[in-house]
């Protein structure tokens, strides 16, 4: 079997966007002169990659990070490395792409491009072998996947309370909210962030896990004060308090608190996670399979994590992450973004693909008999311009 074509499609959302009360800290929000510190972190396009072979087998991959740049990288730098190769040689092809791009890659958009291709190769392999990807990765390690509800974007405390109560009633035993107030609002903002956590804890009680997302929005001094103030609320974890390159400061924070620290959404490859392990920086890894290097790298990181007592709870639900969770004892649960209107952009996969797993009573199931990743493209999806 040989690869004959690598096709890329950029899906650009043209429909309505609701961002009125979707406000939370970002790396830009600690800078002066910012009117909209979230603008750089909203994204309204998505990349789909299709790999075609001479035997008629195809595979789908995707990237949500810098999809326009990732498309250009695939079209101009990576496709030529794949044509004529056997798509089943996923380990070799990952290394060929990574090593051929290391001078200008290693992280970021190049790894998103490689990840999209790697996911497509594993999807193709699953279709060729008539087997789900999670079975190829190691098989079923759990009857079903526990999920946590991931939204709670609002800063309005009444709406926050209502949303938390609703999704507790839907059967979710964990939920994540965002820090609605940036570092520039000082101690008053810190108190408001803690008040948001208190409202959710008071609403859901002690039997539901609460997680807090900081999205790289704080510095070390603020993060240390915030962790101290959060101690009474028994958080499952606090996520991405600092910029991802501040590995040394994550290690210092971890030594100063009993609250588990998570991160890795913006880290890449086994090498990046090995650095986190050496520094003893995090309790939980949250890579996204469509950024970190695809299934090929995700497997290796799960093994490293398990050896070092670190949980793996990938960023984003989405099928490419669910296959990793299902196949690894390192991963106890998955994130779950329900289908909603478009707000920050991570909702778009619901509008592009058919086959995404839908939570029932807070849990997800994968089909033992559905080959590959399990996704197909919607026919003529509304509100998209598609660039090939």
N, C-alpha and C positions, 0 to 999 in steps of 0.2 A: 504494500500500500504506500502511495506517495502523495504528498501535499501538492495540489495543483493551483490553488488560489487562496489568498487571504483577503477577505473583504471587510471593510470598515464602514460603519454607518453612524453618523452623529445625529442624535435625536435632540432637537432644540425645541423647548417648550414655548408655545405661543399663547397658551390659555391664561386664565385668571390666576393671580397670586395674592395670597392673604398674608400680610406680615404685621398687622396692626399691633398685636400684643405679643409677638414673638420676639422677645428681647432677652439677651443673655450676654454674659461676659465673653470676650474674645481676646486674642493677643493684641489687637489694635486698640481695644477699649482702655488700656492704661496710658495711651498717648494723648497729648493735648491736641486741640484743633479738630476733633473728630465729630462730625455731624451724624454719621451712620457707621458705627464701628463694626457692624455685621456685614456690610456690603461685600467685603472680600470673601466672606464665608457662606454666602448664598450661591447656589449653582443651579442653573436651569437648563442643563444639557446632560446627555448621557451617551456613552460610547458603547456600541455593540460590535463585536468582532465575530466573523464567521469564517471557519477554516473548511476547505473543500478538498476532497481526495479523488483520486482516479477510480476508486471503487464505489463511489457514491455516498460514502459516509461524510457527515458534516458535524461540526461542533460549534457551539455558541459560547462566547465569553463576553465580559463587560467591564467597563471602568467608569466610576463616577468622579474620580479625582482628575482635574485638568483634562476633561475628555477631548477638547479640541486639540490640545498639545499632544496628548497620547495618540490621537489619530494620526497626526503628522509624523510622529516617531515611528509608528507601525508602518505607515505607507512608505516612508523614505529610508528607514534604517533597519527594520526588523523583517519585513516581508521577504526580502532577498535571501535572508539566512534560512528561511523555512522551505521555500519552493524546492520540490524534489526530495525532501526528507521524509522518513517514515514517521508519521504522527504519534505512533505508539511509544517512541523513544523519548518520553517526556523528561526524564532526568537529563539526558544528553542535550535536548533542545533548550531546556532552561539554562544550562551552563553555557551553551553556545551563545544565547542571547545576552546573558548577563556579562560574560567575559568580553563579548564583542562591543559592548556599550559602556564598559566600566570607566573609560576615560571621561565620559560625559554623563554618566548615569549614577548608579549605585543607590539612589534614593529618588523620591519624588515622582515626577511625571514619567520618567523612563521605567521605573518599577511598576507603575500603574499600567503602562503599555505591555510590559512583559507579563504581568499578572493576568491581564485580559486574554492574552494569547494562551497562557498556560491553562487557564480555566477552560478555554475552548478546546485545547488538546485533550484534557481529561474528559470533557463532555463527549468529544468524538470517540475517545477510547471506550467510554461507557456504552455508547450506542453500538460501536463495532462488536463489543462483547456482550451486548444485551444485559447490562448490569448497571445498577446505580453507582455513582462515583463513591459514595460512602462505603460500599462493599469493596471497591477496589482499594480504598485507603486503609482498610482494616476491618470493616464490617460493623455491625450494630453493637454498641456498648451500652445502650439503654433502651428501655421499652418505648419511651417517647422523650421529647426534649422539653424540659422546664424552660419557661421564658419569663422575662421581666418586661413590663410595660414601659416604653421609653418615649415620653413626650413631656407633659407638665411644663410647657413653655411659658405659661402665663405668669405675670407678676401680680395679677389681681388675686387677692387671698381668697375671696369668696369663690371665684371660678376655679382656683387651684383646689380648694376643698371639694367642690362638686366633681371635678374630674377624677381626683384620687378616689373618692367614694364610689364613683361609677365603675372604675376599672377594678377595684377590689371586689365589687359585686360580680364582675365578669369572670372572676376566678384567678386573677393574677396575684401571686404571692410575693412579688417584688415590683418596684417601680422607681424610675429615675426622674429627678427634676433637675433644672438648670439653675445656676447662680444668676439671678436676674439683675444684680447690681454690680457694676464694675469697680475696680480698685480705685478709680478716681473719685468715687463717692465716699471714700474714707471709712471711718468707723461707723458712721450712720448707715452706709451701704452694707457693711459687714453685718450689722445687727439685722438689717432687713433680709439678707440672705439666710441668716440663722432662723429668722421668723418664718420664712417660707418652709424650711425643713420642719420646724415645730408644728406648723399647720398640717402638713402631710402626716407627720407622726401621730398627732392627736386624732386625725381622721381615720387612719388605717389601723391604729393600735400596734401592739408589740409583735404580732405574729406575721407581719408583712415586712419584707426587707425594703429598706430605702437606700437609694444610691444618689449621689450628688455629682453633677457634671460641672466642672469649672472651665473647660475648653481652653486651656492654656492661658487663662486671662489674668493670672496673679503673679506677684513676685514672692520671694522666699519669706520675707517678714510678714506680709499679709496672710500667706498660706498658713504659716505657723499659728498666727492668731486665730484664723478661721477654724483650724483643726481643734484648737483648745476649746473654742466656743461650741463646737459641735459634739463634744464628748458625751453630753447627756442623752443623745438621741440614737445611739446604737446603730450607726450607719453600717451597711454592708461594705461600702467603699466610698472614697472620694476620688474623682477621676480627673486626670490631666490638670493638676493645679498649676503647673509651670510649663514653660516652653520645653519641647521634647529633648532639646540638646542640654538641658540643665540636669544631666544625670547625677552629678555630684550633689546637687541640692535636693533632688528626690531622695537620695540616700540619707541626707541629713534630716529631712522631714520624717522619713520612715523611722529613724531612731528616736524621734521625739514624740511619737503618737502611737496609740494602740488601734487607731482606725486604719483599716487596710487601705493602701494606696494602689490605684490602678492607672494604666496608661499603655501606650504602644500603638494607639490608633494612627499616629504619625511617625512610626518607626518602621524600618524596612529590613528585610532579609534576616537570615540566621545570624549574620555578623552583628547587626544592630541589637538583636535581643541577647546575644551572648555578652555584649557590653553591659546591658542592663543587669544581667545575672551576676557578672563579676562585681558590679558596684553594689549589689543587694539593694537595688533602688525601688523595686515594686513588688507588691504581693500578687498582682493580677495583671496578665497580659491581655491586651485588647486589640491585637492586629486585625486588619480587614484583609480577607483573602484576596480581594481584587486590588490590593495595594502592595501587600507584603512580599509578593513573589508567586502568587497563585497557590494551588494545592501542593505543588512540589516543595516550596519553602515552608508552608504552613505545617506540613507533617513533621519536618525537622524541628521547628520551633516548639511544637507540642511535646516532642520527646525531650528536648532541653528543659522545658518548663516542668514537666512531670518529674524529671530527675532532681530538680531543685525545689520541689514543693510549691510551685507557683501555679495558680489556676489560669486557664485560658478561657476567656469569655469574649468572643470576637465582637468587634464593632459592627453594628448593623445586623439586622436579621438576614434576610436574603439567602437564597438557596446555596450560593457558593460558600457561605459561612456555616449553614446548617449541616452540610455534609461533613465539615470538619468537626463540628460539635458531636454529631452522632457517632463518628468513628473514633473518638479519642476519650480515654479515661481522664485526661488532663482537663477536660472541659465539662463543667457541671450544668451549664445553662446557656441560653442564647438571648440576645437582645431582640426586641420585637417592636417595630414601628407599624402601627395599624394603618390601614388605608384611609387617608384623609385628603382634603384639598392640598394644593401645592403651597408650601410656606417657605421652607428653607432649601428644598431641592431633593432631600433624601427620600421623599415620597414618590419620586417619578418612576421607580421600578415597577410599582403597581400598575402604571399606565402604559408600560412598554411590553411587559412579559405576561404571559399566561403560565400558571403552574406554581406560583409562589404559595408556600404553605401558610394556612390561615389558622390562628390560634383558636383552640377550643378549651374553655375552662383553664386558660393560662398555660396550655401545653401545645406542642407542635408534633406532627407525625410525618415521617418520610416513608414513601412506598418502596417496599423491597423489590417490586417488579417493574419500576419505572426507570428505564435506562438513562445513563448520563446524569447531568445536573437536574433534569426534569423540567426545563423551561422551553417554551416556544415563544416566538414573537407574535404579538397581536397583529391582526390584519387591519390595515388602514386605521391606526390609532388616531383619535381626535386630538387636536391642538398641538400637533408636532410638525415642524419642518425637518425633513430628513435629508442630510447631506452625505452623499456617497463619494 
